[in-house]
Amino acid sequence: MNLKFPCLFAVVLGTSIGSSALVAATGTEGASFPPANASSTSLPGADQDPAPPGQTISYAYRFIAGSAFHPRESATAVTYKSTGCVSSNGDWLDADVVLPDGAQLLGVRLYYYNNAQPGSIPLFMRAMDGAGNDTLILSATSSLDSGFADEFFAIDAPVTINNESYSYVVRAAPGNGLNMCGARLYYSLP
């Protein structure tokens, strides 16, 4: 590849890779989004201060849109509904989770749309070791409010992210009339 503007390419590439849906916040996870004491800023780059003067950022979020989830089975049909929401007729959809090594996972907020259908959306989070073993981190089920809704599911005992030994997956199964719009992971910074 012959680049006439290699510096521009590096800046654009760096910006694309460096941008993140990760939002930092000070405070604790509340019943609504954003929490009243949230600081809605992106995590800073290497040349920026990590927090506003006088503040310490100790919590962060990673949002995974429903459209970023992929079918666990190749025969699963995924339907894009709108605004990042998907459905799969109850088949499992997975999304890889990438969090900083040493972070403590505290909970997951599920975003979904229920078209007044009976049923629920099961949500799981698992750690996998690559040798055929996995550990269940979270098992939850939506309560199915009608319309757009979100629910926070706390993890009983915080899980320390160990990227050397495990990969992490969030798994959901949106059924008939149910659309999964995303999952937001809530964690403390290492």
Phi and psi restraints in degrees (value plus and minus 20) as a CYANA .aco file:
   2 ASN   PHI    -120.6   -80.6
   2 ASN   PSI      91.1   131.1
   3 LEU   PHI    -121.8   -81.8
   3 LEU   PSI     104.7   144.7
   4 LYS   PHI    -102.0   -62.0
   4 LYS   PSI     -45.4    -5.4
   5 PHE   PHI    -147.5  -107.5
   5 PHE   PSI      49.6    89.6
   6 PRO   PHI     -81.6   -41.6
   6 PRO   PSI     -53.7   -13.7
   7 CYS   PHI     -86.8   -46.8
   7 CYS   PSI     -63.1   -23.1
   8 LEU   PHI     -82.0   -42.0
   8 LEU   PSI     -62.4   -22.4
   9 PHE   PHI     -78.8   -38.8
   9 PHE   PSI     -64.2   -24.2
  10 ALA   PHI     -84.5   -44.5
  10 ALA   PSI     -60.0   -20.0
  11 VAL   PHI     -86.7   -46.7
  11 VAL   PSI     -66.0   -26.0
  12 VAL   PHI     -84.2   -44.2
  12 VAL   PSI     -64.6   -24.6
  13 LEU   PHI     -82.3   -42.3
  13 LEU   PSI     -65.5   -25.5
  14 GLY   PHI     -81.9   -41.9
  14 GLY   PSI     -60.0   -20.0
  15 THR   PHI     -85.9   -45.9
  15 THR   PSI     -62.1   -22.1
  16 SER   PHI     -83.7   -43.7
  16 SER   PSI     -65.0   -25.0
  17 ILE   PHI     -93.8   -53.8
  17 ILE   PSI     -56.3   -16.3
  18 GLY   PHI     -96.5   -56.5
  18 GLY   PSI     -42.2    -2.2
  19 SER   PHI     -90.8   -50.8
  19 SER   PSI     127.6   167.6
  20 SER   PHI    -169.2  -129.2
  20 SER   PSI     132.5   172.5
  21 ALA   PHI    -105.5   -65.5
  21 ALA   PSI      -8.5    31.5
  22 LEU   PHI    -100.1   -60.1
  22 LEU   PSI     104.9   144.9
  23 VAL   PHI    -139.4   -99.4
  23 VAL   PSI     113.3   153.3
  24 ALA   PHI    -112.8   -72.8
  24 ALA   PSI     130.4   170.4
  25 ALA   PHI    -168.2  -128.2
  25 ALA   PSI     131.8   171.8
  26 THR   PHI    -124.0   -84.0
  26 THR   PSI     119.0   159.0
  27 GLY   PHI      95.0   135.0
  27 GLY   PSI    -178.9  -138.9
  28 THR   PHI    -141.7  -101.7
  28 THR   PSI     141.0   181.0
  29 GLU   PHI     -89.5   -49.5
  29 GLU   PSI     109.1   149.1
  30 GLY   PHI    -132.3   -92.3
  30 GLY   PSI    -190.9  -150.9
  31 ALA   PHI     -99.3   -59.3
  31 ALA   PSI     -36.8     3.2
  32 SER   PHI    -147.8  -107.8
  32 SER   PSI     145.1   185.1
  33 PHE   PHI    -137.1   -97.1
  33 PHE   PSI     116.5   156.5
  34 PRO   PHI     -97.9   -57.9
  34 PRO   PSI     138.1   178.1
  35 PRO   PHI     -77.8   -37.8
  35 PRO   PSI     129.6   169.6
  36 ALA   PHI     -76.6   -36.6
  36 ALA   PSI     -50.4   -10.4
  37 ASN   PHI    -123.2   -83.2
  37 ASN   PSI       4.8    44.8
  38 ALA   PHI     -98.0   -58.0
  38 ALA   PSI     127.7   167.7
  39 SER   PHI    -130.7   -90.7
  39 SER   PSI      80.5   120.5
  40 SER   PHI    -101.0   -61.0
  40 SER   PSI      53.7    93.7
  41 THR   PHI    -145.9  -105.9
  41 THR   PSI     130.5   170.5
  42 SER   PHI     -93.7   -53.7
  42 SER   PSI     134.0   174.0
  43 LEU   PHI     -81.5   -41.5
  43 LEU   PSI     119.4   159.4
  44 PRO   PHI     -95.0   -55.0
  44 PRO   PSI     140.4   180.4
  45 GLY   PHI     -98.3   -58.3
  45 GLY   PSI     157.3   197.3
  46 ALA   PHI     -83.9   -43.9
  46 ALA   PSI     -45.1    -5.1
  47 ASP   PHI    -114.4   -74.4
  47 ASP   PSI     -10.6    29.4
  48 GLN   PHI    -137.1   -97.1
  48 GLN   PSI     134.8   174.8
  49 ASP   PHI     -85.4   -45.4
  49 ASP   PSI     120.6   160.6
  50 PRO   PHI     -90.5   -50.5
  50 PRO   PSI     -38.2     1.8
  51 ALA   PHI    -170.1  -130.1
  51 ALA   PSI     135.5   175.5
  52 PRO   PHI     -79.2   -39.2
  52 PRO   PSI     133.2   173.2
  53 PRO   PHI     -72.9   -32.9
  53 PRO   PSI     111.4   151.4
  54 GLY   PHI      64.3   104.3
  54 GLY   PSI     -22.4    17.6
  55 GLN   PHI    -136.6   -96.6
  55 GLN   PSI     129.3   169.3
  56 THR   PHI    -137.9   -97.9
  56 THR   PSI     104.7   144.7
  57 ILE   PHI    -108.7   -68.7
  57 ILE   PSI      99.7   139.7
  58 SER   PHI    -142.5  -102.5
  58 SER   PSI     -28.6    11.4
  59 TYR   PHI    -146.8  -106.8
  59 TYR   PSI     134.0   174.0
  60 ALA   PHI    -168.5  -128.5
  60 ALA   PSI     147.4   187.4
  61 TYR   PHI    -148.6  -108.6
  61 TYR   PSI     130.2   170.2
  62 ARG   PHI    -149.1  -109.1
  62 ARG   PSI      96.1   136.1
  63 PHE   PHI    -118.9   -78.9
  63 PHE   PSI     112.3   152.3
  64 ILE   PHI    -139.0   -99.0
  64 ILE   PSI      93.1   133.1
  65 ALA   PHI     -85.4   -45.4
  65 ALA   PSI     131.0   171.0
  66 GLY   PHI     -76.7   -36.7
  66 GLY   PSI     -55.3   -15.3
  67 SER   PHI     -89.2   -49.2
  67 SER   PSI     -31.8     8.2
  68 ALA   PHI    -105.9   -65.9
  68 ALA   PSI     -31.5     8.5
  69 PHE   PHI     -96.3   -56.3
  69 PHE   PSI     125.5   165.5
  70 HIS   PHI    -144.2  -104.2
  70 HIS   PSI     134.5   174.5
  71 PRO   PHI     -85.7   -45.7
  71 PRO   PSI     120.2   160.2
  72 ARG   PHI     -93.8   -53.8
  72 ARG   PSI     -54.1   -14.1
  73 GLU   PHI    -129.3   -89.3
  73 GLU   PSI     121.9   161.9
  74 SER   PHI     -85.8   -45.8
  74 SER   PSI     -43.6    -3.6
  75 ALA   PHI    -104.8   -64.8
  75 ALA   PSI     -24.8    15.2
  76 THR   PHI     -92.1   -52.1
  76 THR   PSI     108.9   148.9
  77 ALA   PHI    -113.2   -73.2
  77 ALA   PSI     106.4   146.4
  78 VAL   PHI    -129.6   -89.6
  78 VAL   PSI     110.6   150.6
  79 THR   PHI    -131.9   -91.9
  79 THR   PSI     102.9   142.9
  80 TYR   PHI     -99.3   -59.3
  80 TYR   PSI     104.2   144.2
  81 LYS   PHI    -113.6   -73.6
  81 LYS   PSI     -82.9   -42.9
  82 SER   PHI     158.9   198.9
  82 SER   PSI     142.4   182.4
  83 THR   PHI      22.5    62.5
  83 THR   PSI      20.5    60.5
  84 GLY   PHI      65.8   105.8
  84 GLY   PSI     -19.5    20.5
  85 CYS   PHI    -108.4   -68.4
  85 CYS   PSI     124.5   164.5
  86 VAL   PHI    -156.1  -116.1
  86 VAL   PSI     140.2   180.2
  87 SER   PHI    -154.6  -114.6
  87 SER   PSI     140.5   180.5
  88 SER   PHI    -162.6  -122.6
  88 SER   PSI      -1.7    38.3
  89 ASN   PHI      35.1    75.1
  89 ASN   PSI      14.0    54.0
  90 GLY   PHI      70.8   110.8
  90 GLY   PSI     -22.2    17.8
  91 ASP   PHI    -100.2   -60.2
  91 ASP   PSI     136.3   176.3
  92 TRP   PHI     -95.5   -55.5
  92 TRP   PSI     116.8   156.8
  93 LEU   PHI    -140.4  -100.4
  93 LEU   PSI     118.6   158.6
  94 ASP   PHI    -138.0   -98.0
  94 ASP   PSI     132.9   172.9
  95 ALA   PHI    -160.7  -120.7
  95 ALA   PSI     112.2   152.2
  96 ASP   PHI     -89.4   -49.4
  96 ASP   PSI     126.1   166.1
  97 VAL   PHI    -134.6   -94.6
  97 VAL   PSI     107.7   147.7
  98 VAL   PHI    -142.2  -102.2
  98 VAL   PSI      90.8   130.8
  99 LEU   PHI    -145.6  -105.6
  99 LEU   PSI     139.2   179.2
 100 PRO   PHI     -82.5   -42.5
 100 PRO   PSI     120.8   160.8
 101 ASP   PHI     -79.3   -39.3
 101 ASP   PSI     113.1   153.1
 102 GLY   PHI      70.7   110.7
 102 GLY   PSI     -30.1     9.9
 103 ALA   PHI     -84.7   -44.7
 103 ALA   PSI     133.5   173.5
 104 GLN   PHI    -127.8   -87.8
 104 GLN   PSI      94.4   134.4
 105 LEU   PHI     -95.3   -55.3
 105 LEU   PSI     106.7   146.7
 106 LEU   PHI    -131.2   -91.2
 106 LEU   PSI     -43.7    -3.7
 107 GLY   PHI     155.2   195.2
 107 GLY   PSI     153.4   193.4
 108 VAL   PHI    -155.5  -115.5
 108 VAL   PSI     113.8   153.8
 109 ARG   PHI    -124.7   -84.7
 109 ARG   PSI     105.1   145.1
 110 LEU   PHI    -116.6   -76.6
 110 LEU   PSI     109.1   149.1
 111 TYR   PHI    -127.5   -87.5
 111 TYR   PSI     111.9   151.9
 112 TYR   PHI    -174.7  -134.7
 112 TYR   PSI     148.5   188.5
 113 TYR   PHI    -146.7  -106.7
 113 TYR   PSI     109.4   149.4
 114 ASN   PHI    -136.7   -96.7
 114 ASN   PSI      99.8   139.8
 115 ASN   PHI    -108.0   -68.0
 115 ASN   PSI      26.4    66.4
 116 ALA   PHI      36.4    76.4
 116 ALA   PSI      17.3    57.3
 117 GLN   PHI    -119.2   -79.2
 117 GLN   PSI     127.7   167.7
 118 PRO   PHI     -91.8   -51.8
 118 PRO   PSI     131.3   171.3
 119 GLY   PHI     102.7   142.7
 119 GLY   PSI    -189.7  -149.7
 120 SER   PHI    -176.4  -136.4
 120 SER   PSI     148.0   188.0
 121 ILE   PHI    -128.4   -88.4
 121 ILE   PSI      90.6   130.6
 122 PRO   PHI     -93.7   -53.7
 122 PRO   PSI     123.7   163.7
 123 LEU   PHI    -152.0  -112.0
 123 LEU   PSI     109.3   149.3
 124 PHE   PHI    -149.5  -109.5
 124 PHE   PSI     132.9   172.9
 125 MET   PHI    -151.4  -111.4
 125 MET   PSI     113.9   153.9
 126 ARG   PHI    -152.3  -112.3
 126 ARG   PSI     130.1   170.1
 127 ALA   PHI    -127.9   -87.9
 127 ALA   PSI     111.4   151.4
 128 MET   PHI    -141.7  -101.7
 128 MET   PSI     117.7   157.7
 129 ASP   PHI    -118.6   -78.6
 129 ASP   PSI     -20.2    19.8
 130 GLY   PHI      62.2   102.2
 130 GLY   PSI     -24.9    15.1
 131 ALA   PHI    -132.2   -92.2
 131 ALA   PSI      -0.5    39.5
 132 GLY   PHI      71.9   111.9
 132 GLY   PSI     -15.9    24.1
 133 ASN   PHI    -128.7   -88.7
 133 ASN   PSI     123.4   163.4
 134 ASP   PHI    -159.4  -119.4
 134 ASP   PSI     137.0   177.0
 135 THR   PHI    -142.8  -102.8
 135 THR   PSI     108.2   148.2
 136 LEU   PHI     -95.7   -55.7
 136 LEU   PSI     102.2   142.2
 137 ILE   PHI    -117.5   -77.5
 137 ILE   PSI     -58.7   -18.7
 138 LEU   PHI    -168.2  -128.2
 138 LEU   PSI     117.8   157.8
 139 SER   PHI    -154.5  -114.5
 139 SER   PSI     100.3   140.3
 140 ALA   PHI    -166.7  -126.7
 140 ALA   PSI     145.8   185.8
 141 THR   PHI    -161.0  -121.0
 141 THR   PSI     115.3   155.3
 142 SER   PHI     -86.8   -46.8
 142 SER   PSI     134.9   174.9
 143 SER   PHI    -117.3   -77.3
 143 SER   PSI     -21.5    18.5
 144 LEU   PHI      41.5    81.5
 144 LEU   PSI      41.1    81.1
 145 ASP   PHI     -87.7   -47.7
 145 ASP   PSI     129.8   169.8
 146 SER   PHI     -96.4   -56.4
 146 SER   PSI     118.4   158.4
 147 GLY   PHI      67.5   107.5
 147 GLY   PSI    -179.7  -139.7
 148 PHE   PHI     -94.6   -54.6
 148 PHE   PSI     116.2   156.2
 149 ALA   PHI    -169.9  -129.9
 149 ALA   PSI     144.3   184.3
 150 ASP   PHI    -165.8  -125.8
 150 ASP   PSI     128.0   168.0
 151 GLU   PHI    -157.6  -117.6
 151 GLU   PSI     118.1   158.1
 152 PHE   PHI    -117.9   -77.9
 152 PHE   PSI     112.1   152.1
 153 PHE   PHI    -139.3   -99.3
 153 PHE   PSI      91.1   131.1
 154 ALA   PHI     -96.2   -56.2
 154 ALA   PSI     127.3   167.3
 155 ILE   PHI    -108.8   -68.8
 155 ILE   PSI     109.5   149.5
 156 ASP   PHI     -73.6   -33.6
 156 ASP   PSI     -70.3   -30.3
 157 ALA   PHI    -144.5  -104.5
 157 ALA   PSI     100.7   140.7
 158 PRO   PHI     -70.2   -30.2
 158 PRO   PSI     120.6   160.6
 159 VAL   PHI    -126.7   -86.7
 159 VAL   PSI     106.6   146.6
 160 THR   PHI    -103.9   -63.9
 160 THR   PSI     104.5   144.5
 161 ILE   PHI     -90.6   -50.6
 161 ILE   PSI     107.0   147.0
 162 ASN   PHI    -146.4  -106.4
 162 ASN   PSI      68.8   108.8
 163 ASN   PHI     -90.4   -50.4
 163 ASN   PSI     -37.1     2.9
 164 GLU   PHI     -93.4   -53.4
 164 GLU   PSI     -54.5   -14.5
 165 SER   PHI    -125.2   -85.2
 165 SER   PSI     -40.3    -0.3
 166 TYR   PHI    -157.5  -117.5
 166 TYR   PSI     134.6   174.6
 167 SER   PHI    -132.6   -92.6
 167 SER   PSI     136.7   176.7
 168 TYR   PHI    -144.6  -104.6
 168 TYR   PSI     123.3   163.3
 169 VAL   PHI    -157.2  -117.2
 169 VAL   PSI     118.2   158.2
 170 VAL   PHI    -123.3   -83.3
 170 VAL   PSI     115.8   155.8
 171 ARG   PHI    -151.6  -111.6
 171 ARG   PSI     113.7   153.7
 172 ALA   PHI    -161.2  -121.2
 172 ALA   PSI     137.8   177.8
 173 ALA   PHI    -154.9  -114.9
 173 ALA   PSI      63.1   103.1
 174 PRO   PHI     -93.0   -53.0
 174 PRO   PSI     102.7   142.7
 175 GLY   PHI    -113.9   -73.9
 175 GLY   PSI    -181.2  -141.2
 176 ASN   PHI     -76.8   -36.8
 176 ASN   PSI     105.8   145.8
 177 GLY   PHI      52.4    92.4
 177 GLY   PSI     -15.8    24.2
 178 LEU   PHI    -133.7   -93.7
 178 LEU   PSI     110.3   150.3
 179 ASN   PHI    -137.5   -97.5
 179 ASN   PSI     110.9   150.9
 180 MET   PHI    -113.5   -73.5
 180 MET   PSI     101.5   141.5
 181 CYS   PHI    -123.0   -83.0
 181 CYS   PSI     -32.9     7.1
 182 GLY   PHI     136.3   176.3
 182 GLY   PSI     152.4   192.4
 183 ALA   PHI    -157.6  -117.6
 183 ALA   PSI     112.2   152.2
 184 ARG   PHI    -135.1   -95.1
 184 ARG   PSI     100.1   140.1
 185 LEU   PHI    -109.2   -69.2
 185 LEU   PSI     115.1   155.1
 186 TYR   PHI    -132.9   -92.9
 186 TYR   PSI     105.8   145.8
 187 TYR   PHI    -169.8  -129.8
 187 TYR   PSI     140.1   180.1
 188 SER   PHI    -115.7   -75.7
 188 SER   PSI     125.8   165.8
 189 LEU   PHI     -97.4   -57.4
 189 LEU   PSI     128.1   168.1
